[in-house]
Amino acid sequence: MIEKLHVLIRGRVQGVGFRYHTQAKALELCLSGWVRNLSDGAVEAEFEGSRSALEAMEAWCRIGPRLAFVESVETEWGSAEKPRYAGFSVTG
């Protein structure tokens, strides 16, 4: 089973390189998935991988890159029979 984590991050998270730092951290942790900006100023992401790597990614999302100010992180955990993503993409 592959575990997955969906996050919605609010605060000063756009215009500070959040998506690209998220991608770099996800690749460092061997996670697949995606990250994107939302029109309301939030950042949304979904990750797949091991539980320990996902927990490390969740902790990182609560801090973000140097110029970010994270006010809140909403999380939704789940599992999948097989991986849905190949690699990690930045969109929106």
C-alpha positions, -999 to 999 in steps of 0.1 A, spaced: 0 0 0 11 35 -9 2 62 16 -9 97 4 -12 131 20 -32 160 7 -24 195 21 -39 229 19 -15 256 31 -26 291 40 -6 323 48 21 341 29 27 311 6 26 326 -29 53 347 -44 79 332 -21 90 301 -41 68 278 -20 59 255 -49 95 250 -61 108 245 -26 80 220 -20 90 201 -52 127 200 -41 118 187 -6 94 161 -20 121 148 -44 146 148 -15 122 126 4 114 104 -27 78 114 -28 57 118 -59 27 141 -65 20 177 -74 18 212 -59 -1 242 -72 -12 278 -63 -49 284 -58 -67 316 -67 -75 324 -31 -37 327 -22 -33 292 -7 -11 264 -19 -25 229 -24 -4 197 -28 -7 160 -28 21 136 -20 25 98 -22 51 77 -6 62 61 27 45 72 60 78 85 74 86 106 43 50 119 43 53 129 80 85 147 73 68 165 43 39 175 65 63 190 91 81 209 64 48 223 50 41 238 84 72 259 81 79 263 44 108 281 27 126 310 44 103 339 30 70 321 37 48 326 67 25 296 71 -7 304 91 -24 270 88 -21 236 72 -51 213 66 -42 177 60 -61 147 47 -44 112 49 -52 82 28 -38 52 11 -38 38 -25 -33 3 -39 -8 16 -64 11 49 -72 -9 74 -92 20 98 -100 53 95 -117 76 121 -103 66 154 -88 51 183 -108 45 220 -102 14 235 -117 -8 265 -115 
